[in-house]
């Protein structure tokens, strides 16, 4: 996998500690799918860290099959230093606050759009989520990475809404990242317009 001995040991320890091989629902690492994730953005921002994907598979006892909703496609990404220290765990579910904490620990600065674009690419490489590099500065201390307003979609027979999606970073006066969180919220809600029938188009009684 391109890991040194200390890093391989850290991965093996993580897998053994987080597997749940007993009980009705079994959470097991898909060991054949454990790989190192690399990219230009990750290498540039974190040259002394390896990012290791640990995918999970879930099994359930046939007698209890109807009691569980078995998740699919879940994975963790481990950030492991050259010395084998596990610096962070990035989860494929949740609001990705650990990414902001990781950026802060590495004293990553976002002071202009070029820096914001690179951080957005690193986020996308870790989480497999596209942020489109539509990165917007929001006031002196916030960046909205991958800001995207979605199309209207119906939520009932008489209402529709459109969402906004982005990763919000807060930075200090020097641009050092303080924290971050994934945002997906309703931007606008409206009543669905009912198209009137043309004049003379009436049902026959």
C-alpha positions as CSV (number, residue, x, y, z in Angstrom):
1,X,0.0,0.0,0.0
2,X,3.0,2.3,0.1
3,X,3.0,2.5,3.9
4,X,5.9,2.1,6.2
5,X,5.9,-0.4,9.1
6,X,4.6,2.0,11.7
7,X,1.8,3.2,9.5
8,X,0.8,-0.4,8.6
9,X,0.7,-1.2,12.3
10,X,-1.6,1.7,13.0
11,X,-4.0,0.6,10.2
12,X,-4.1,-3.0,11.6
13,X,-4.8,-1.7,15.1
14,X,-7.6,0.6,13.9
15,X,-9.3,-2.3,12.1
16,X,-9.1,-4.6,15.0
17,X,-10.5,-2.0,17.4
18,X,-13.4,-0.9,15.2
19,X,-14.6,-4.2,13.9
20,X,-17.8,-5.6,15.5
21,X,-17.7,-9.3,14.6
22,X,-20.1,-10.5,17.3
23,X,-23.9,-10.1,17.8
24,X,-26.7,-9.9,15.3
25,X,-25.2,-7.1,13.2
26,X,-21.5,-7.5,12.2
27,X,-19.4,-4.6,11.1
28,X,-16.3,-5.8,9.4
29,X,-13.5,-4.1,7.4
30,X,-13.4,-5.0,3.8
31,X,-9.7,-5.8,4.0
32,X,-9.2,-6.3,0.3
33,X,-10.4,-2.7,-0.2
34,X,-8.0,-1.0,2.2
35,X,-5.9,1.4,0.0
36,X,-3.9,4.6,0.2
37,X,-5.6,7.6,-1.3
38,X,-3.3,10.1,-3.0
39,X,-3.7,13.3,-4.9
40,X,-1.8,16.5,-5.8
41,X,-3.8,18.6,-3.3
42,X,-3.3,16.1,-0.4
43,X,0.4,15.7,-1.1
44,X,1.0,19.5,-1.3
45,X,-1.0,20.4,1.8
46,X,0.0,17.4,3.9
47,X,3.4,16.1,2.6
48,X,4.0,14.0,5.8
49,X,0.6,12.3,6.0
50,X,-0.8,9.2,4.3
51,X,-4.6,8.8,3.8
52,X,-5.8,5.3,4.1
53,X,-9.3,4.2,3.1
54,X,-10.9,1.5,5.3
55,X,-14.3,0.5,3.7
56,X,-16.9,-1.3,5.9
57,X,-19.2,-4.1,5.2
58,X,-22.2,-5.1,7.3
59,X,-23.7,-8.5,7.9
60,X,-26.8,-9.5,9.8
61,X,-28.1,-12.7,11.2
62,X,-30.9,-14.0,8.9
63,X,-33.3,-14.3,11.8
64,X,-32.9,-10.6,12.6
65,X,-32.8,-9.4,9.0
66,X,-36.0,-7.4,9.3
67,X,-34.8,-5.6,12.4
68,X,-31.9,-3.7,10.7
69,X,-31.4,-1.3,7.9
70,X,-28.0,-2.4,6.6
71,X,-25.9,0.6,5.5
72,X,-23.9,0.5,2.3
73,X,-20.9,2.3,1.0
74,X,-19.6,3.5,4.3
75,X,-15.9,4.1,4.8
76,X,-13.4,5.8,7.1
77,X,-10.2,7.5,5.9
78,X,-7.3,7.5,8.3
79,X,-4.8,10.3,8.3
80,X,-1.5,8.7,9.5
81,X,1.8,10.6,9.9
82,X,5.2,9.3,8.8
83,X,5.8,8.2,12.3
84,X,2.7,6.1,12.4
85,X,0.6,8.5,14.5
86,X,-3.1,8.5,13.7
87,X,-3.8,12.2,13.2
88,X,-7.5,12.0,12.3
89,X,-10.3,9.8,11.1
90,X,-12.6,11.1,8.4
91,X,-16.1,9.5,8.3
92,X,-18.1,9.2,5.1
93,X,-21.2,10.1,7.1
94,X,-21.8,13.1,9.3
95,X,-21.1,16.8,8.8
96,X,-17.3,16.5,8.3
97,X,-16.3,18.7,11.3
98,X,-13.1,16.5,11.7
99,X,-11.8,18.0,8.4
100,X,-11.8,21.5,9.9
101,X,-10.1,20.3,13.1
102,X,-7.4,18.6,10.9
103,X,-6.8,21.8,8.9
104,X,-6.4,23.7,12.1
105,X,-4.0,21.2,13.6
106,X,-1.8,21.6,10.5
107,X,-2.1,25.4,10.6
108,X,-3.5,25.5,7.0
109,X,-4.2,29.0,5.8
110,X,-7.0,30.2,3.5
111,X,-6.4,33.8,2.5
112,X,-7.5,33.8,-1.1
113,X,-9.5,31.9,-3.7
114,X,-6.4,29.9,-4.8
115,X,-5.9,28.5,-1.3
116,X,-9.6,27.9,-0.9
117,X,-9.7,25.9,-4.2
118,X,-6.9,23.7,-3.0
119,X,-8.5,23.0,0.3
120,X,-11.8,22.2,-1.5
121,X,-9.9,19.7,-3.7
122,X,-8.4,18.1,-0.7
123,X,-11.8,17.8,0.9
124,X,-13.2,16.2,-2.3
125,X,-10.3,13.8,-2.4
126,X,-10.8,12.6,1.2
127,X,-14.6,12.3,1.2
128,X,-15.3,11.6,-2.4
129,X,-17.7,14.5,-2.5
130,X,-17.5,17.0,-5.3
131,X,-17.3,20.6,-4.2
132,X,-16.9,22.0,-7.8
133,X,-14.3,24.6,-6.6
134,X,-17.1,27.3,-6.5
135,X,-15.5,28.8,-3.4
136,X,-16.9,32.1,-2.0
137,X,-15.5,34.4,0.7
138,X,-18.3,35.2,3.1
139,X,-17.2,38.1,5.2
140,X,-13.8,38.5,6.8
141,X,-13.7,35.2,8.6
142,X,-15.7,32.7,6.6
143,X,-15.3,30.8,3.3
144,X,-18.0,28.7,1.6
145,X,-16.3,25.9,-0.2
146,X,-18.1,24.4,-3.2
147,X,-21.1,26.7,-2.8
148,X,-23.9,25.3,-4.8
149,X,-27.6,26.3,-5.0
150,X,-29.7,23.3,-6.1
151,X,-32.8,23.4,-8.3
152,X,-36.3,23.5,-6.8
153,X,-37.8,20.1,-5.9
154,X,-41.3,19.2,-4.8
155,X,-41.7,18.4,-1.0
156,X,-45.5,18.0,-1.1
157,X,-48.3,18.4,-3.5
158,X,-48.4,22.1,-2.9
159,X,-44.9,23.2,-2.0
160,X,-41.4,23.0,-3.4
161,X,-38.0,24.0,-2.1
162,X,-34.4,24.4,-3.1
163,X,-31.4,23.7,-1.0
164,X,-27.9,25.1,-0.7
165,X,-24.8,23.0,-0.2
166,X,-21.3,24.0,0.9
167,X,-18.5,23.4,3.4
168,X,-18.2,26.4,5.8
169,X,-14.7,27.2,7.0
170,X,-14.0,29.8,9.6
171,X,-10.6,31.5,9.7
172,X,-8.8,33.9,12.0
173,X,-7.3,37.3,11.1
174,X,-4.2,35.6,9.5
175,X,-6.3,33.1,7.5
176,X,-5.5,30.1,9.7
177,X,-8.5,27.7,9.6
178,X,-10.3,27.4,13.0
179,X,-13.0,24.9,12.2
180,X,-15.4,23.8,9.5
181,X,-18.7,22.0,8.9
182,X,-20.7,20.6,6.0
183,X,-23.9,22.6,5.4
184,X,-27.0,21.5,3.5
185,X,-30.0,23.5,4.3
186,X,-33.2,24.9,2.7
187,X,-32.5,28.2,0.9
188,X,-36.0,28.9,-0.3
189,X,-39.5,27.4,-0.1
190,X,-42.5,28.4,-2.2
191,X,-46.0,27.2,-3.2
192,X,-46.3,25.2,-6.4
193,X,-48.0,27.3,-9.0
194,X,-51.1,25.6,-10.5
195,X,-51.4,26.1,-14.2
196,X,-54.8,27.4,-15.1
197,X,-56.7,25.8,-18.0
198,X,-57.1,27.8,-21.2
199,X,-60.4,29.6,-21.6
200,X,-63.0,27.4,-23.1
201,X,-61.3,24.2,-21.9
202,X,-64.0,23.0,-19.5
203,X,-65.2,19.5,-18.8
204,X,-68.6,18.6,-20.4
205,X,-71.3,18.1,-17.9
